[in-house]
Amino acid sequence: MKKNWNFSPELGLFLFFTTVMAFLAVGIVYWLIIRYSGMIITSWWRSPSKNTEVGGVSNSLHMIGLAWDVVPVTEENTAKLQRLGLRVINEGDHLHAQIL
């Protein structure tokens, strides 16, 4: 039997804003953990224009608040970020950490 999914515009807006708030909440929690682990966050949430300006990739997780650029670059900080379940890329002058 085929289901007929009728979503109202209000439900669509609710789901959209709920998703945005969930991303924001996750981003803030990680931001707090990273910051209070003794690291400095040099970049977190970026607009698409800022992302282009700094040379970020077109699908950067910075644009939805799920990536962080961190200094100083140390093995200890890399290990801390990995223990948080983040993917870590050493960019030379900073560590790029993002949700897997």
C-alpha positions in Angstrom: 0.0 0.0 0.0 1.4 3.4 -1.0 1.5 6.0 1.7 0.4 9.5 1.0 2.8 11.8 3.0 1.1 15.2 3.4 3.4 17.6 5.2 2.2 21.1 6.0 4.5 24.0 5.4 4.5 24.6 9.2 5.8 21.1 9.8 8.5 21.6 7.2 9.7 24.8 8.9 9.6 23.1 12.3 11.8 20.2 11.0 14.2 22.6 9.3 14.7 24.8 12.4 14.9 21.8 14.7 17.7 20.4 12.5 19.5 23.8 12.5 19.2 24.0 16.3 20.5 20.4 16.7 23.6 21.2 14.6 24.1 24.4 16.6 23.8 22.5 19.9 26.3 19.8 18.9 28.7 22.5 17.6 28.5 24.5 20.8 29.1 21.4 23.0 32.2 20.4 21.1 33.3 24.1 21.1 33.1 24.2 24.8 34.9 20.8 25.3 37.7 21.8 22.9 38.1 25.3 24.4 38.2 24.0 28.0 40.7 21.3 27.0 43.3 24.1 26.7 43.1 24.6 22.9 42.4 27.8 21.0 39.7 27.7 18.3 40.7 30.0 15.5 37.7 29.2 13.2 34.4 27.6 13.8 31.2 28.6 12.0 31.6 30.3 8.6 29.2 31.8 6.2 29.6 30.5 2.6 31.2 33.8 1.5 33.7 33.7 4.4 34.4 30.0 3.6 35.2 31.0 0.0 37.3 33.9 1.2 39.5 31.7 3.3 39.9 29.0 0.6 37.6 26.4 2.3 36.2 23.5 0.3 32.6 24.0 -1.1 31.1 21.4 1.3 33.0 22.5 4.4 31.5 21.4 7.7 32.5 24.8 9.0 29.4 26.2 7.2 27.1 24.1 9.5 29.2 24.5 12.6 30.6 21.0 12.7 34.3 21.8 12.1 36.9 23.7 14.2 40.4 24.9 13.4 42.5 24.6 16.5 46.0 25.7 17.7 48.6 24.9 18.9 49.5 22.0 16.6 50.7 19.3 18.9 50.5 15.5 19.1 48.8 15.9 22.4 46.0 18.1 21.0 45.6 15.7 18.0 45.1 12.8 20.4 42.6 14.8 22.5 40.5 15.7 19.5 40.6 12.1 18.2 39.5 10.9 21.6 36.4 13.1 21.2 35.6 11.2 18.1 36.7 13.9 15.7 38.5 13.5 12.4 41.7 15.5 12.6 43.7 16.9 9.7 47.1 18.6 10.4 47.0 21.6 8.1 50.5 22.7 9.2 49.6 26.0 11.0 46.5 24.5 12.7 44.6 21.3 13.3 41.3 21.0 11.4 38.9 18.9 13.5 35.5 17.8 12.2 32.6 15.4 12.9 33.3 12.1 11.2 
